[in-house]
């Protein structure tokens, strides 16, 4: 099952795995805000390298995230293309200059400014997506719930989020089991089959997958009701771990990088770094 696992917590003994869930959550939130608000290319490149280094340190294998990365890549590509189609000279408006690479047809010209703007968009994906994947794959769902509760989120909401994350590998396991059952009946759904046939087979899996998911949800909700979940205003957490020096250092680095990101607003006279001036 590990070869097919998607966005599920995978225990390990790396430095990132040992960090407190709250520290990792604060780190993720602050750096996501920093990367999403700035368009300083220098900062984004630095954060991209930093994110990829953390990704390497976390010891996450490609097969654990391949499906998600491919899906995000397709979505990102569509987004980049859509940005160009709807506003092919938005970069010209932002950077107040126009350097034509290709005149194109009608309003669809290709300029250095537009390419530079879309390059920054791509960098934002490379900055934030590795951080999110690292957090999801190195943080125990129960500890994640306690982290949310620690920063002020209701424990009911925190527990619901943790259950959703914990449930993702189970859903995928059900999907694979149903897919194998379909193939055993002679319905080709592997890479050897035609794309239309595979799409049709996937559509046929959705209905039984929904039914099995509803059954599991009902079992879990009944068990929680029998244990009188939600009656008290507060609760303790079995997976909560105390802060240590490394956790404070991680949060300190996140604060420093976020402050640096906002400081660049003053340096650049705004959110955008403009090399065309």
C-alpha positions in Angstrom: 0.0 0.0 0.0 2.9 2.3 0.6 3.7 2.4 -3.1 0.3 4.0 -3.7 0.0 6.1 -0.6 -1.1 9.7 -1.2 -0.9 12.5 1.4 -0.8 10.1 4.3 1.4 10.4 7.4 4.5 8.3 7.0 6.4 7.8 10.3 10.2 8.4 10.1 13.0 9.6 12.3 14.1 12.7 10.4 14.6 16.1 12.1 11.4 17.4 10.5 9.3 14.4 11.8 10.5 15.1 15.3 9.4 18.7 15.3 6.3 19.7 17.3 3.2 19.8 15.1 2.3 23.3 16.2 5.8 24.6 15.3 5.4 23.1 11.8 1.9 24.5 11.4 3.1 28.0 12.3 6.1 27.6 10.0 3.8 26.6 7.1 1.3 29.4 7.6 3.9 32.1 8.0 5.9 31.1 5.0 2.8 30.5 2.8 1.7 34.1 3.6 5.2 35.4 2.8 5.4 33.6 -0.5 1.9 34.4 -1.6 2.0 38.1 -0.9 5.4 38.9 -2.4 6.4 39.0 -6.1 10.1 39.6 -5.3 11.8 37.1 -7.6 15.0 36.9 -5.5 13.0 36.0 -2.4 10.9 33.4 -4.3 14.0 31.7 -5.8 15.6 31.6 -2.3 12.4 30.1 -0.8 12.2 27.6 -3.6 15.7 26.3 -2.9 14.9 26.3 0.8 11.7 24.3 0.3 13.4 21.7 -1.9 16.2 21.3 0.6 13.6 20.7 3.4 11.9 18.3 1.1 15.1 16.3 0.7 15.8 16.4 4.4 12.2 15.0 5.2 13.1 11.8 3.3 9.9 11.8 1.3 9.9 9.4 -1.6 8.7 10.2 -5.1 6.1 7.3 -5.2 4.5 8.8 -2.1 3.6 12.1 -3.8 3.8 11.3 -7.5 0.0 11.4 -8.1 -0.5 14.6 -6.2 2.5 16.3 -7.9 1.3 15.3 -11.4 -2.2 16.6 -10.6 -0.9 19.9 -9.2 1.4 20.2 -12.3 -1.5 19.9 -14.7 -3.6 22.4 -12.6 -0.7 24.9 -12.5 -0.1 24.6 -16.2 -3.7 25.3 -16.9 -3.6 28.3 -14.6 -0.5 29.7 -16.3 -2.1 29.3 -19.7 -5.4 30.8 -18.5 -3.6 33.9 -17.1 -2.0 34.5 -20.5 -5.2 33.9 -22.5 -7.3 36.3 -20.3 -4.6 39.0 -20.0 -1.6 38.5 -22.3 -0.2 41.9 -21.4 -0.8 42.0 -17.7 2.9 42.0 -17.0 3.3 45.1 -19.2 0.8 46.9 -17.0 2.6 45.8 -13.8 6.2 46.6 -14.8 5.4 49.7 -16.8 7.5 48.6 -19.8 7.1 46.6 -22.9 9.8 44.4 -24.5 8.3 42.4 -27.3 9.6 38.9 -28.0 6.9 37.9 -30.5 4.2 40.1 -32.0 1.7 37.2 -32.3 -1.8 37.5 -33.5 -4.1 40.3 -32.4 -3.8 41.0 -28.7 -1.8 37.8 -28.1 1.7 39.1 -28.1 4.6 37.7 -26.1 6.6 40.1 -23.9 9.4 39.7 -21.5 7.3 41.3 -18.8 4.5 38.8 -19.2 6.9 35.9 -19.1 8.6 37.3 -16.0 5.3 37.7 -14.2 4.3 34.1 -15.0 7.7 32.9 -14.0 7.0 34.4 -10.6 3.7 32.6 -10.4 5.5 29.3 -11.1 8.0 30.1 -8.4 5.1 30.5 -5.9 4.0 27.0 -6.6 7.5 25.7 -6.0 7.7 27.6 -2.8 4.5 26.5 -1.1 3.6 23.1 -2.5 6.7 21.3 -1.1 6.0 22.9 2.3 2.4 21.7 2.3 3.4 18.2 1.3 6.2 18.1 3.9 3.7 19.1 6.6 1.1 16.6 5.6 3.5 13.6 5.3 5.6 14.3 8.4 2.9 15.3 10.9 0.8 12.8 12.8 -2.9 13.6 12.2 -3.7 13.5 15.9 -0.8 15.8 16.6 -2.0 18.1 13.8 -5.4 18.2 15.5 -3.8 19.2 18.8 -1.7 21.8 17.0 -4.9 23.4 15.5 -6.5 23.4 19.0 -3.4 24.9 20.5 -3.6 28.0 18.2 -7.2 28.6 19.0 -9.2 26.4 16.7 -12.1 24.5 18.3 -11.2 20.9 19.1 -14.3 19.7 17.3 -13.1 21.3 14.1 -9.5 20.2 14.7 -10.6 16.6 15.2 -12.7 16.7 12.0 -9.7 18.0 10.0 -7.5 15.3 11.5 -10.0 12.6 10.6 -10.2 13.9 7.0 -6.4 13.7 6.6 -6.3 10.3 8.2 -9.1 9.1 5.9 -7.3 10.0 2.6 -5.1 6.9 2.5 -8.1 4.7 3.4 -10.1 6.2 0.5 -7.3 5.5 -1.9 -6.9 1.9 -0.6 -10.6 1.4 -1.3 -10.2 2.9 -4.7 -7.3 0.5 -5.5 -9.2 -2.5 -4.2 -12.3 -1.8 -6.2 -10.1 -1.1 -9.3 -8.3 -4.5 -8.9 -11.7 -6.2 -8.5 -12.8 -4.6 -11.8 -9.7 -5.7 -13.5 -10.2 -9.2 -12.2 -13.5 -9.2 -14.0 -11.8 -8.4 -17.2 -12.2 -4.6 -17.3 -8.9 -3.1 -18.2 -8.0 -0.1 -16.1 -4.2 -0.2 -16.1 -1.9 2.0 -18.2 -2.2 -0.6 -20.9 -5.9 0.3 -21.5 -7.2 3.1 -23.7 -7.7 6.5 -22.0 -11.5 6.5 -22.6 -11.8 3.0 -21.2 -9.8 4.0 -18.1 -12.0 7.1 -17.6 -15.1 5.0 -17.9 -13.8 2.5 -15.4 -12.9 5.3 -13.0 -16.4 6.7 -13.2 -17.8 3.3 -12.4 -15.7 3.1 -9.3 -16.9 6.4 -7.9 -20.4 5.2 -6.9 -19.3 2.2 -4.8 -16.5 4.3 -3.4 -19.0 6.9 -2.1 -21.2 4.1 -0.6 -18.3 2.5 1.3 -17.2 6.0 2.4 -20.6 6.8 3.8 -20.7 3.5 5.6 -17.4 4.3 7.3 -18.4 7.8 8.2 -21.6 6.5 9.9 -19.5 3.9 11.9 -17.1 6.6 13.0 -19.8 9.2 13.9 -21.8 6.5 15.9 -18.6 5.5 17.8 -17.9 9.1 18.7 -21.5 9.7 19.8 -21.3 6.6 22.1 -18.2 8.1 23.6 -20.0 11.4 24.1 -17.5 13.3 22.0 -18.1 17.1 22.1 -19.9 17.2 25.4 -17.0 19.0 27.2 -15.7 22.4 26.2 -12.0 21.3 26.3 -10.2 18.1 25.8 -6.7 16.7 26.3 -4.6 15.2 23.5 -2.8 11.9 23.6 -0.4 12.9 20.7 0.5 16.4 21.9 4.2 16.9 22.5 5.9 19.7 24.4 8.0 22.4 22.7 11.7 22.1 22.6 14.6 24.4 21.5 14.4 23.2 17.8 10.7 24.1 17.7 11.3 27.7 18.8 14.2 27.9 16.3 11.9 26.8 13.5 9.2 29.4 14.4 11.9 32.0 14.7 13.2 31.3 11.2 9.6 31.5 9.9 9.1 34.9 11.6 12.4 36.2 10.3 11.7 35.1 6.7 8.2 36.6 6.8 9.5 39.9 8.1 12.1 39.9 5.4 9.4 39.3 2.8 7.4 42.3 4.0 10.6 44.4 4.3 11.1 43.9 0.6 7.8 45.8 0.0 9.6 49.0 1.1 12.8 48.1 -0.9 10.7 47.5 -4.1 8.2 50.3 -3.5 5.5 47.6 -3.5 5.0 43.8 -3.9 6.7 43.5 -7.2 10.4 43.4 -7.9 10.9 45.3 -11.2 14.1 44.5 -13.1 12.9 46.4 -16.2 13.2 49.9 -14.6 
